[in-house]
Amino acid sequence: MTYSLHFLPEVEQDALAGYQWYEKQSPGLGEDFLRVFYASASELPQNPLLYPQINDQFRRRLLKRFPYALYFTVENDKVIVVGLFHCARDPRGINKEIRDRKKI
């Protein structure tokens, strides 16, 4: 089955915040972060059920090299990315935030 990839608007803000933080640490590192983010996201539609389900509604895909994770849902033929969060955050806070975000 082929899935289409969709992002909630908040994901752009999440990625931008990560980009800015890494770019302040070392010029060019923010660009690397975005490359890894987009590469990871682009792999989701190929086999989204490969990634672990973290609760009854969301799945998580860890990014390589950076301590971030994509949180997404699979609905019919859509993969909907609802968040990009640092892995050091409290999981309860992440669960609350992704549930509060509106879906497409």
C-alpha positions as CSV (number, residue, x, y, z in Angstrom):
1,M,0.0,0.0,0.0
2,T,1.2,3.5,-0.8
3,Y,0.8,6.2,1.8
4,S,0.8,9.9,1.4
5,L,2.8,12.1,3.8
6,H,1.2,15.1,5.6
7,F,2.6,17.4,8.3
8,L,0.7,19.5,10.8
9,P,1.7,23.2,10.7
10,E,3.3,22.8,14.2
11,V,5.9,20.4,12.9
12,E,7.5,23.2,10.8
13,Q,7.8,25.2,14.1
14,D,9.3,22.1,15.8
15,A,11.9,21.6,13.0
16,L,12.7,25.3,12.9
17,A,13.4,25.4,16.7
18,G,15.7,22.4,16.4
19,Y,17.5,23.9,13.4
20,Q,18.1,27.2,15.2
21,W,19.4,25.5,18.3
22,Y,21.9,23.3,16.4
23,E,22.9,26.2,14.1
24,K,23.9,28.2,17.2
25,Q,26.0,25.3,18.5
26,S,27.9,25.0,15.2
27,P,27.3,26.6,11.8
28,G,26.0,24.0,9.4
29,L,24.8,21.6,12.1
30,G,21.3,23.0,11.8
31,E,21.4,22.2,8.0
32,D,22.4,18.6,9.0
33,F,19.6,18.4,11.4
34,L,17.0,19.4,8.7
35,R,18.5,16.9,6.2
36,V,18.1,14.1,8.7
37,F,14.6,15.3,9.6
38,Y,13.4,15.3,6.0
39,A,15.2,12.0,5.2
40,S,13.5,10.3,8.2
41,A,10.1,11.8,7.3
42,S,10.4,10.8,3.7
43,E,10.9,7.1,4.7
44,L,7.7,7.0,6.7
45,P,5.2,6.4,3.8
46,Q,7.2,3.3,2.6
47,N,6.3,1.3,5.7
48,P,4.9,3.3,8.6
49,L,3.7,0.3,10.5
50,L,7.4,-0.7,10.9
51,Y,7.7,1.9,13.7
52,P,6.6,1.2,17.2
53,Q,3.2,2.3,18.5
54,I,3.8,4.3,21.7
55,N,0.1,4.5,22.6
56,D,-3.2,3.7,21.1
57,Q,-3.0,6.4,18.5
58,F,0.6,7.4,17.8
59,R,3.8,5.9,16.4
60,R,7.4,7.1,16.8
61,R,10.3,7.2,14.5
62,L,13.7,8.1,16.0
63,L,16.0,10.3,14.0
64,K,19.6,9.1,13.3
65,R,22.4,11.2,14.8
66,F,20.1,13.6,16.6
67,P,18.1,12.9,19.8
68,Y,14.8,13.7,18.3
69,A,11.7,11.7,17.3
70,L,8.9,12.1,14.8
71,Y,5.5,11.3,16.1
72,F,2.8,10.3,13.6
73,T,-0.5,8.6,13.0
74,V,-1.5,6.3,10.1
75,E,-5.0,6.9,8.9
76,N,-6.3,5.0,5.9
77,D,-3.7,5.9,3.2
78,K,-2.2,8.9,5.1
79,V,0.8,9.2,7.3
80,I,0.3,12.4,9.4
81,V,3.3,13.7,11.3
82,V,2.0,15.6,14.3
83,G,5.3,16.4,16.1
84,L,9.1,16.5,16.2
85,F,10.3,16.4,19.8
86,H,13.6,16.1,21.6
87,C,13.9,12.7,23.3
88,A,14.9,14.2,26.6
89,R,11.4,15.7,27.1
90,D,9.0,14.1,29.6
91,P,7.0,11.5,27.6
92,R,3.8,12.5,29.4
93,G,4.3,16.1,28.2
94,I,4.9,14.9,24.7
95,N,1.8,12.6,24.8
96,K,-0.3,15.5,26.0
97,E,1.0,17.9,23.3
98,I,0.6,15.5,20.4
99,R,-3.0,14.8,21.5
100,D,-3.8,18.5,21.8
101,R,-2.6,19.2,18.3
102,K,-5.3,19.2,15.7
103,K,-5.1,16.6,12.9
104,I,-5.6,17.3,9.2
